[in-house]
Amino acid sequence: MALRRLARAPACSSSSSSSFRRSFSVVAPPAAESSSPSPSPSPSYLARHLLDEFSRPRASRDADRLRRLAAHLTAPAVESVLVSLPSWRHALDFFSWAEEQPGFRHSCYSFNAMASLLPPHQSAHLDRLASKALAAGCPMTPGALGFLLRCLGAAGLPNTAVLVFDGARTRLSCTPNSYTFNCLLDALAKAGHADDAETRLQEMVATCGDGSVDKYTLTSLLQCYCNAGCPDGANGVFQRMSQRGWVDEHVLTMLAVAFSKWGKVDQAVELLGRMEALGMRPSEKTLSVLVHGFVKQCRVDKAIEMFDKMATYGFVANLSMYSVLIEGLCMDKEIGKAVKLFEEMKNSEVAPDVRLLKKMVEAFCYEGDFSIVGPFINENAAQLKPSDVIALYNVILEGLVNHGQVEVAYQLLTSMLCGVHEISEGSAVGAHVIDIGQDVKPNSESFNIVVCGLCKVKKLDDALALIKDMVDIGCKGKLLMFNDLIYELCSLDRLDEGYKLFNQMKDLRVVPSEFTYNSLFYGICRRKDPNGALDLLRKMRTNGHKPWIKNCTEMVQQLCFSGRITEALGFLEEMLKTGFLPDIVTYSAAMNGLCKAGEVDNALGLFRDISAKYYLPDVVAHNILINGFRISGKLNEAQKIMEEMLEKGLFPSIITYNLMIDVWCKSGNIGKAVNCLNKMFGEEESPTIVTYTSLIDGLCSAGRPDEAIVLWHKMSDKGCAPNKIAYTAFVNGLSKCGRVETALTYYDEMLTKGFELDTFSCLYFINVLISNGNSTKGCELLKEVLQKDMAQSDDLKIVGLVNKAVGELSKDERTSPDISILVEKGLISRAQTMHKKDGKN
């Protein structure tokens, strides 16, 4: 039968199916239905009536008639009906019906007929069909098996093909031959399963002998390596084929295309040369792939060589080929060459499309060649639709914005709105070069580009004016422009205008995004308006948007900084009621506000509440509490928080260590502070200048100046350079310990580093020097302080230190003349006045 020949063939074509339909159409029907039909109707009679029933919708089929026909169902009739039905869906319906009929069994030919009708995208049906063939134990010939394997390979089912092949002997009563192996290799090649293909090739040699491997076998293997992206494997197969003389035009083309896709374009060109040396003619596809490959590698010069070679073979370049070359030249900044090739394309009567024109305009704009953009558009856009022309204008607008010429972009857009046909003379895009067509009006993208550009340069009033113009001409606008403008308005505390624009968005049916809402939320937070923020949060909840944590934290911080702690806590509580759980960062901001307000116990209460209900507080939250207790003088409580943090498995940060070192130093536990520093070194944490400063000050306060000096030098050795605060603490600390001369040495070093003591610390140091017998140095420093006018202060402590120093220096014969001069110059008269106001003599 013709169908059996079809099933044995390596492929099934639509022409074969149509031939079957023609064969059925010439069968003459019987004169009339007999009340006692023949017990064995002819195959043509059976096929015709089955075809008639299964060409109808399922609901209109005659069940009794089908039952009578099923009693005489044969495999040849089924095969004939399958290839004659109007679609694969009808065929699959009939195939399934037939397999359910008592006494009927599908043959390998009916299985293959069904397989040939299933389109590649219906691979699931083909997969089930192959599984049915195996489950049914349908006997198959090697030809039928090979055909089914090819169908599976074409549908992208290599694993199913392997499963069917491996079950051929035991379940399909079929011994694979070289043709069957080739079909399996072809299925594996299409999927790029190179390792499996090599294994099957060895199995083929072992089963069928070396002679079974032919040109088609190795061609499939070569295709497999090409599809798998294995250049070395492909080269190996190519060498084997070369040695046997099996290299032909198809093989060379396949390999050249693969090398080009792999980026090995030079090797592809070598293969092309080999083809030409052998008198073979490369195909248009091969040369086209090489052109694309060179352009992809940014080697446009080589791509043009391939392009010229195409012309020598008589291939006519199309728009796609010209486009890839011109775009490649534009990317290489070879604008002149791109224009020349563009003109050559037009001379060849290949019309540019809007995509290519946009690429050219983009290239001109990128180079800042705005003066030639107008003539280019006028010359080439005559045949374009108005929407395509405005797309070109939008490229100009974007180019101007990207070049920082937002004002010119604004001018161009307003000219388009007003119907002005030319840009005014002297503009950045050239004088009278852009003629704006009367039927070309800006679209939403035009406004989007310019409004976003105006937002970047903070020209928000111009942007708002453009929004009004946009609405007047019936444009809807884009979400991005509204978001940018609302954000900038809220950043400049123009919240009311932001809300007005927000409402306008809804009128235009532009759906606000999470960014839109959070921009407004940010503006409300800056105004410290918790009620307004909560109202907006409820709307966000309704629309499925979440508030950004940074905005919630900003609200809490702003309220706390303003002393509105109760409102900050109320805001957090209302957020929970609205359905949003504040982040630990937001809660930490509230805790920090409470600590700064001196309400550290309430901060601890909030901390406990968070721990019990919502989060495990992080290191930052613990640090806030430690610092709060440290500042309030509750040093034991600070240490308890530190111990609690360690019990939770949290690792202290540098800030934690710094805080605790300060706590231990202030509480007199200098040993713990030193141990903490050693622990930091052990954990490869790098102590900061704050760490060293706290510990040096603590050592001095504990009367251990020698250790403080050692630590000072260790700090420098570790590459931690001292700053003004560190020097101040060190000099003051040494002074308190009676190491005045040593303190003076470091004071001089401090000055050489460009640091100076603050007024109070300097006056304290002066008095220490005087009391330790160094009146000369004390007087010298006092003169420097007074001459810098640093003592002209209402701070009674500073005034007191000045007067104390003056009093002691006046008693010393070595310095009393200098003090008299200072008095005559009036440098200490204010200090004395302040001293009298304080009620002292």
C-alpha positions, -999 to 999 in steps of 0.1 A, spaced: 0 0 0 10 36 -5 7 42 33 31 14 40 56 30 16 50 63 34 58 47 68 90 32 55 101 64 39 124 88 58 99 116 58 62 122 53 50 151 31 16 168 27 16 157 -10 15 121 2 -15 128 23 -33 146 -5 -27 116 -28 -45 94 -2 -74 118 -2 -76 116 -40 -76 78 -39 -105 78 -15 -125 103 -35 -128 81 -66 -144 52 -47 -180 48 -58 -205 43 -30 -229 13 -30 -263 19 -44 -281 17 -11 -276 5 25 -287 -31 28 -308 -42 58 -283 -71 60 -249 -57 51 -221 -78 38 -202 -94 67 -169 -82 52 -173 -48 36 -145 -37 13 -116 -15 27 -127 14 5 -163 12 18 -151 10 54 -127 39 49 -152 61 32 -178 57 59 -154 61 87 -140 93 71 -176 106 68 -183 100 105 -150 114 119 -151 145 97 -182 156 116 -183 171 151 -183 144 178 -219 151 189 -234 145 154 -218 111 148 -240 80 144 -230 57 173 -249 27 158 -232 31 124 -198 34 141 -205 3 161 -212 -17 129 -182 -3 112 -159 -11 142 -167 -48 139 -149 -48 105 -121 -24 114 -87 -32 98 -53 -16 100 -52 -6 63 -86 11 66 -74 30 97 -42 41 79 -62 54 50 -87 73 72 -59 89 92 -42 106 63 -75 117 48 -90 135 78 -91 174 76 -68 180 106 -44 163 130 -70 168 158 -96 148 138 -69 122 131 -60 119 168 -96 116 178 -101 87 152 -68 71 163 -79 70 199 -113 57 190 -98 29 169 -75 16 197 -105 13 220 -124 -11 196 -125 -47 207 -103 -69 186 -84 -41 169 -47 -34 172 -28 -6 156 1 -15 133 34 2 130 21 19 99 -9 34 117 13 46 145 37 62 120 8 77 100 -4 94 132 31 105 142 36 121 107 4 142 112 12 156 146 28 191 143 62 197 161 46 219 187 24 191 198 53 171 211 33 159 242 9 140 220 38 124 201 55 115 233 23 97 245 20 80 210 55 66 212 48 53 248 16 36 235 36 19 207 60 5 233 33 -5 258 13 -22 230 44 -41 219 36 -32 183 59 -51 159 80 -27 137 103 -31 108 136 -12 109 122 12 83 91 19 104 112 23 136 135 47 118 106 68 106 92 71 141 127 81 155 129 109 129 95 122 139 105 122 175 138 140 167 119 167 147 96 173 176 125 178 200 121 145 219 155 129 218 151 111 252 119 95 240 137 85 207 164 67 228 137 50 249 119 37 218 152 26 202 164 7 233 130 -11 236 130 -21 199 144 -56 203 125 -66 234 92 -48 229 88 -40 192 103 -72 178 127 -51 157 165 -54 154 179 -20 145 201 -17 114 223 10 101 194 30 88 177 29 123 210 40 140 213 69 115 177 80 124 186 79 161 218 99 155 197 124 136 173 128 165 202 133 189 220 157 165 189 180 164 190 182 202 228 187 204 233 156 226 269 151 215 280 126 242 250 103 236 256 105 198 292 93 202 281 64 224 254 54 199 280 56 171 302 31 189 272 9 195 264 11 158 299 0 148 298 -29 173 264 -40 160 265 -33 123 303 -32 116 326 -4 104 310 -4 70 278 8 85 292 43 92 286 63 60 286 100 50 251 105 64 261 90 98 290 115 102 269 143 88 244 138 116 273 136 141 288 168 128 254 185 130 252 173 166 285 189 176 275 221 158 241 223 177 259 215 210 284 243 205 314 220 206 340 233 181 366 206 189 342 178 184 330 193 151 366 197 139 372 161 148 343 148 128 352 171 99 387 156 97 372 121 96 349 131 68 378 148 49 399 117 52 371 96 35 363 122 9 328 129 22 331 166 25 306 184 3 290 218 0 264 210 27 291 199 52 312 230 46 283 253 48 271 237 80 305 241 96 310 276 84 277 287 98 285 271 131 319 287 134 304 321 127 278 316 154 306 306 178 324 338 171 352 320 152 345 340 121 381 337 107 378 299 107 345 302 89 361 324 63 388 297 58 361 272 52 345 295 27 379 298 9 381 260 8 347 258 -7 356 282 -34 389 264 -41 369 232 -46 347 250 -71 317 250 -47 294 280 -46 286 293 -11 250 299 -5 234 333 2 226 321 37 263 312 44 275 346 33 247 364 52 256 345 84 292 355 80 283 392 76 262 391 108 290 372 126 316 399 117 293 427 127 286 409 160 324 409 166 326 446 158 347 438 127 325 457 102 354 460 77 354 422 73 316 422 72 317 446 42 342 423 25 317 394 28 290 418 16 310 427 -15 316 389 -21 279 384 -21 276 409 -50 302 390 -70 281 359 -67 251 378 -79 232 379 -46 210 409 -42 212 425 -7 180 432 10 170 457 37 180 434 65 216 430 51 220 467 46 206 474 80 230 452 99 260 468 81 248 504 85 240 498 122 275 482 127 292 512 111 271 536 133 283 516 164 319 520 153 313 558 149 319 555 111 290 578 104 304 589 70 307 553 58 273 546 71 258 575 52 276 563 20 263 528 23 228 542 31 229 562 -2 241 530 -20 211 511 -6 187 538 -18 203 538 -53 197 500 -53 160 509 -48 159 493 -14 138 516 8 148 522 44 123 514 71 117 534 102 139 512 123 170 519 102 161 556 100 159 557 138 193 541 140 208 566 117 192 596 136 204 581 169 240 580 155 238 616 143 224 627 177 250 606 197 278 624 178 260 658 184 255 663 146 221 679 151 225 702 122 222 673 97 193 656 113 167 678 99 177 674 62 181 637 67 146 633 80 131 655 54 148 636 26 139 601 38 106 603 58 83 613 30 69 577 26 65 571 63 34 571 84 29 601 107 35 578 137 68 567 123 78 603 116 71 613 152 92 584 163 122 600 145 115 634 161 114 616 195 149 603 188 160 639 183 143 650 215 161 622 234 194 630 218 191 666 229 182 657 265 211 632 266 235 660 254 223 683 282 203 705 258 170 702 276 160 737 267 164 731 230 144 699 233 117 719 251 118 744 223 115 717 196 85 701 214 67 734 219 73 742 182 56 710 173 27 718 196 22 752 181 24 740 145 56 760 138 71 745 107 107 754 115 130 756 145 141 792 151 174 803 137 204 798 159 191 768 178 213 739 186 197 718 159 206 742 132 190 771 115 157 764 96 166 728 91 137 708 106 104 712 88 76 700 111 48 685 91 13 699 98 -1 664 104 27 654 127 19 660 164 39 649 195 28 618 212 30 605 248 66 594 243 76 629 231 62 645 263 78 617 284 113 624 270 111 662 276 93 661 309 118 636 324 146 658 310 132 689 326 129 671 359 166 663 359 174 700 356 147 709 381 127 730 356 94 718 371 72 747 361 81 741 325 73 704 330 40 712 345 31 735 316 39 707 292 16 683 311 -12 708 305 -4 711 268 -3 674 265 -38 670 280 -51 698 258 -41 678 226 -56 646 239 -24 627 249 -25 604 278 11 606 289 33 579 304 38 567 340 75 575 341 70 612 334 43 615 361 65 596 386 96 617 379 76 650 382 57 640 414 89 628 430 107 661 422 78 682 434 77 663 467 114 666 471 110 704 469 81 704 494 56 711 467 33 683 479 0 700 470 11 702 433 22 666 435 -12 655 447 -29 676 420 -8 657 394 -16 624 411 -53 631 407 -48 641 371 -31 608 364 -63 590 376 -84 612 353 -62 602 324 -64 565 334 -27 563 340 -25 538 369 -2 550 397 26 526 407 42 519 440 68 545 431 41 571 427 25 565 461 59 564 478 69 597 463 38 613 478 45 594 511 80 609 511 66 644 507 42 638 536 69 625 558 90 656 552 61 676 564 59 655 595 22 648 589 14 614 604 -23 616 598 -18 624 561 7 596 559 -17 571 574 -45 581 550 -22 575 521 -11 542 536 -47 530 536 -50 539 499 -18 520 492 -31 490 511 -62 490 490 -42 492 457 -18 465 467 13 487 472 38 487 501 54 517 517 92 520 514 110 515 547 131 545 542 100 567 541 85 552 572 119 556 590 120 592 577 86 599 593 96 585 626 130 603 626 114 636 617 88 633 645 115 623 670 138 651 660 109 675 666 103 661 701 70 645 690 79 611 704 43 602 713 32 609 677 60 588 663 50 558 684 13 564 675 23 564 639 39 530 642 9 516 660 -15 529 633 7 514 606 1 480 622 -36 486 623 -35 495 586 -19 462 578 18 472 574 44 458 598 71 485 602 107 473 596 132 468 624 150 499 610 119 520 615 114 507 651 151 514 657 146 550 646 118 553 672 141 537 699 168 562 690 144 591 693 133 579 728 169 575 739 179 610 727 149 624 746 162 607 777 134 581 777 157 552 776 135 530 798 106 535 773 130 526 745 138 494 763 101 487 767 96 492 729 126 469 724 110 442 745 77 445 727 93 442 693 112 411 704 81 394 718 57 402 688 75 409 656 113 407 651 146 396 666 162 430 670 195 433 651 228 446 662 219 482 654 189 481 677 210 467 705 237 494 698 210 521 702 200 508 736 236 504 747 243 540 737 212 553 754 221 537 787 257 549 783 246 585 778 222 583 807 248 569 830 231 535 834 263 516 827 252 483 842 221 482 821 243 489 790 264 459 799 233 437 803 221 446 768 256 436 755 254 403 773 219 397 760 230 403 724 258 377 727 233 352 742 211 357 711 241 347 688 245 382 674 280 393 665 290 427 679 299 454 654 328 479 657 302 504 671 292 479 698 328 474 708 334 511 709 304 518 730 312 490 755 349 501 758 336 536 766 311 521 791 338 500 809 362 529 809 336 552 825 326 525 851 362 519 860 364 484 845 395 493 825 405 456 824 374 446 805 380 475 781 415 463 774 403 427 770 377 439 745 404 455 724 424 423 724 392 404 714 388 427 685 423 419 673 415 382 677 384 384 656 403 404 630 381 434 636 399 467 629 396 491 658 388 527 648 401 560 661 371 560 684 381 527 699 416 539 707 405 573 719 380 559 744 406 534 758 434 559 760 412 583 778 401 555 801 436 544 809 446 580 817 415 584 839 425 552 857 460 566 864 477 543 839 494 568 815 523 545 806 498 520 791 480 548 774 513 559 758 520 523 746 485 521 731 490 555 714 520 541 695 503 508 688 475 528 672 499 545 649 516 511 641 482 497 631 478 525 606 451 543 625 460 580 623 450 601 653 427 630 648 419 662 667 397 644 692 423 617 699 450 643 705 428 663 728 419 633 749 455 622 751 469 656 760 442 662 786 446 627 800 483 629 804 478 663 820 454 648 845 480 621 854 507 647 861 527 639 829 527 675 819 560 675 799 549 644 780 516 661 773 534 691 761 554 670 736 523 655 722 507 690 721 536 702 699 532 671 677 495 679 675 502 714 661 526 700 635 498 677 623 476 708 618 453 702 648 445 726 676 430 722 710 395 737 715 394 768 737 383 751 769 409 723 766 437 747 757 429 770 787 427 739 810 461 728 796 475 763 802 465 762 839 480 727 843 513 740 829 513 770 852 505 749 883 533 726 874 559 754 873 560 760 835 546 796 837 566 807 806 550 781 783 516 788 800 519 825 793 530 820 758 500 798 751 476 822 768 488 851 746 481 829 715 446 822 728 438 858 736 453 871 703 431 847 684 401 862 702 392 827 714 385 840 749 358 864 739 330 842 751 300 843 774 309 809 787 316 814 824 338 783 826 361 797 799 361 831 816 370 815 849 399 796 833 412 828 818 410 847 850 426 819 869 456 818 845 459 856 845 459 857 883 487 831 887 508 846 859 504 881 875 521 868 907 551 854 888 579 879 882 588 862 849 554 866 834 537 895 852 551 921 826 535 901 798 502 901 816 504 939 821 509 943 784 479 921 777 458 943 801 470 975 784 460 961 750 426 953 764 429 916 755 417 904 789 394 933 798 363 914 786 373 884 806 376 905 837 342 921 831 326 887 828 344 877 859 329 907 878 294 898 864 298 864 879 302 880 913 339 874 918 367 898 927 
